[in-house]
Amino acid sequence: MPLKCYFRVFYTFGVMMFARWALSISALGVIGAFGATLLSDPADPGVIRIIHVGRRASFGLILACILIIAAQLNNWFGTAGFTDAANVWTMLSITLWGLHWTWLAAVALATAIVFTIAGHRPRIWIYASGAAAVGVALTAPLIGHGGTHDALIAALHRAHLLGAGLWMGSLMVALMAGVGDTPRLLLSLRRFAPIAMTGALLIVASGLTLAWQHLTPISTLWSSEYGQVLLAKLAGVLIVASLGFVNWRRPRLRVVIAEVTVAIVVVLALTALLSEVQMPGGH
């Protein structure tokens, strides 16, 4: 294969991976805004900071949707055809992926609008953020492997994302909202255990079921590319869980930062890569 072809393959793959990584961060930010709100006292002025972080995450979700469709158009039609309006219409009107992207884009736009309105009315924020979390959890997985299987697999991917948002997303939003107010941040994290445990249980239950569905026989866990990336992701999740255990015993700012950093830089990057790797059996 000529060097130019290799460059195109890696460029296309890299752009799509980055777009999926941005989508994961934004989705976790929207879901995490709801989880972080549950950590806070409604009368706490820190809720306003959470609202600001959630609003930025909703705008990030819109940007991620744009990046995703640009990367997919480039993947299908090349750099010369991805800006062609006819190609865009073809993708959105007659493909399942295009339909799923339209749903996600609609949810992203609605989330940004609702978050902007709710930002001026804190009393309805908890309901707005809860609805947005559900909407994102239902639609974002459809852009990846969750949109190419039956209803059960789609539901498992949705549960997986919701769990990640409640655990890692809530911690990420709480940390961003707590910048400059460490005592208040650490105090709120003392109430984090029930949310983190709920998210972790959703991740474990859905993840094990998905692995059982896709990795048969078990040898594909280490013999296939998908299984190897999944093992690397599992190692990253275990590191995050270990740091979370330390925080559960005694929240410390540097450990919180380390936990969020590993989740964003390692786990979400491997999640983006996993979405681009073919499942065993050609699924």
N, C-alpha and C positions, 0 to 999 in steps of 0.2 A: 504494500500500500504506500503510495507517495506520501512524503512528509506533509504536504498540504492537507491531505485527507486525514492524517493522524491529528493534525492541529484542529481541523474542523470538528472531529469526533470529541476531542477533549474539551474544546471550547463549548460546544453544545451541551455536553454532559455537565461541565462546570457551571454554566449559566443556570441550567435547570436545578442543580443541587443547591446553588445559592438562593434561588427563588423559593425552593421548598423549605430551606432553612429559615428564611425570612418569614414565610407563612407560619411555620411552627412557632417561632418566637412570638409573632403577633397573636396567633390563636391562643397560646398559653397566657399572653398578657391580658386578653379579653376575659378569658375564663378566670384567670387569677385575680382580676379586679373584683369579681364576685366573691371569691374565696377570701381575699384580704379584707373585704368589707365585713364579712362574717366574723373576722378576728377583732374588729374594732367596736368600740362603744358608739352608738349612733350620735351621741352628743360630743364625741371626740373630734376636735378640729382636724385631726389627722385624716379623717374621712375625705376631706376636701382634697388632700394630696393624692389619695387613692383615686379619686374621680379624675384628677388631672392625668395621672399615669394611665388609667383606663381609656381616657379619650385619646391619648397619644397612641395607645395600642390599637385602637379602632382605626385611626388614620394609617397606621402601619399595616393593618390588614388590607386596606384598600390598595396601598402601594404593592403589597405582596401579590395581590390578585393580578395587578397589572404586570408585574414581573413574571408571574406564572404563565399568563397567556402569551406574553411576548416570547418567553423561552420555548413554549410549546409550538407556537407558530414558526419560530426559527428552526425548531427540530423537524417539523413536517414539511415546510416549504423553502427553507434555506434563507440566507440573508437577503436574497434578491426578491423573495416573494412574501416575506412575513408581514410587510406593511400594506400588502394588497387588500383592499376592502372586500373584494370577492372571496379571498381566502379566509378572511376573518368571519365573514357571513357563513361560508361553508362549514367552518369548524363549529360555530355556535348553533347552527340551525339543524344539522343532520348527524352530528356525532353525539354519543352518550357523554363523552368527556366534556364537550362544549355545553351540554345541558347542565351537567354538574357544576361546571365553572360558573355558569349564569346564576345558579342558585347561591353559590358561595359569594359571588360578587354582590348579589342583591342583599344578602345577610350582612356583608361588610358595610355596604352603603347605609342600610337601615341602622346598623349598630352605631356608626359614626353620628348619624342624625339624632338617634335616641340618646346617646351619651352626651351630645352637646346640649340637648334640651334638659336632660336630667341633671347635668352639671350645675344648672341654675336652680334646681329644685331637689335638694339633697334627700327630701323625704321619699321621693319615688326612685332614688338611685338603686336601692337594694333590689327592687323589682325589675328595673331596667337592666341592671347588670346580670341578674339571674336569667332573664329572657335571652339576653345576648349570649351568655355562656352556653345555654341550651342550643341556640341557633348555630353557633360556631361549631359546637361538638357534633351536630347533626350533618353539617355540610362540608366542613374542611376535609374529613377523611375520604370523601368521595373523589377528591382530586388524585388520590393515590391508589394503593391496592384495595382500599375499602370500597371503591366504586366499580370494581371489576368482578365482584363475586355476588353470592346470594345475600338475602336479607340478614341471615345470621352472622355472616362474616362482617357485613357492614355495621351491624349493631355492636360487634366486638371491637371493631376499630373505633367506633364512636365512644364506647365505654373507656377504651384505652386513652384516647385523647382527653376525655373529661377527667379521668384520674390524674393524668399528667398535669392538667391545668390546675386542679385542686391542690395538688402537692407542690410541684415545682413552680407553676405559674403564680400561685398565691404567695409563695415565698419571694419570688422575683419582684412582684408588685409591691409587697410589704417593704422589701429592702429599698426599692427605688423611692417609695413614698416616705421612707424613714430617714433618708439622707439628711444629715445635719441635726437629727434628733435621736441619737442612739438609745438613750434610756427608754423613750416611748416605744421605739422599735422592739427592743428586747422584751419589754413588758408585754407587748401584743403577741410576741412569739411564744410566750408561756401558755397562750391559749390555742396554739397552733396544732397541738397533737391530734385532736379529733379530726380536723380537716386533712392533715397529712396522712393519718391512718386510713381514712376513707379513700383518699386518692391512691394510696399505695395498694390497698386491697383491690381496687378497680384495675390498677395496672397489672398486678400479679395474676388475678383471675382471668382477665381478658387476654393477657400475654401468653399464659400457659395454654389456654384454649386455642388461640391462634397458632401457636407453635405445634400443638397436637394436630391441628387441621392441615397445616402446610408442610410440616417436616416429618413425613412418613416415607420410608423408615427413619428411625432416629439417627442413623448414620449420616443423613443429609445435613444434620446440624453442624458437623465438622468437615464433611466432604464437599458441600456445595458453597458457592460464593455467598448466597443469601444466608445460609446458616453461619458462616464465619463472621459476616458483618453483624448478625444478630448476637453472636457470642461476644463480640467486641462491645456492642451496645449494652449487653447485660453486665459486662464488667464495669462500664461507666455508671450504670444504674446502681450497682452495688457500692461503688465509691460514694455516690450521692447519698445512698441510704446510710452508709457508715457515718458520713458527716452529719446527716440528719439525726442519727442516734446521739452523737455528741451534743448537738444543739438541743435535743430533747432533755438531756440531763442538765445542761446548763448553757443557755443561749449566749454565744459570744460573737461579736461582730465579724471578726476575721474568719470564723468558721462558717458563718452565714454567707459571707462573700464567696468563700471557697466552694460551698455547696451550690450556689447559684451559678458560679462560673463554670464548674464542671458540667452542670446540667445544660447550660447554653452552648458552650464551646465543644463539648465532647458528645453528650447524649443526643442533643438535637441535630448536630452535624451527622452523626451516624444514622439517625432516623431519616434525615434527608437522603443519605446515600442508600439506605434500605429501600426507600420508595422507588429508586431508580434501578435496583437490582432485580433481575427476573427470579421469581419464586421457583423452587424445585418443581419439575413436572411441566414447566412452561406456563404457569398461571400468571 
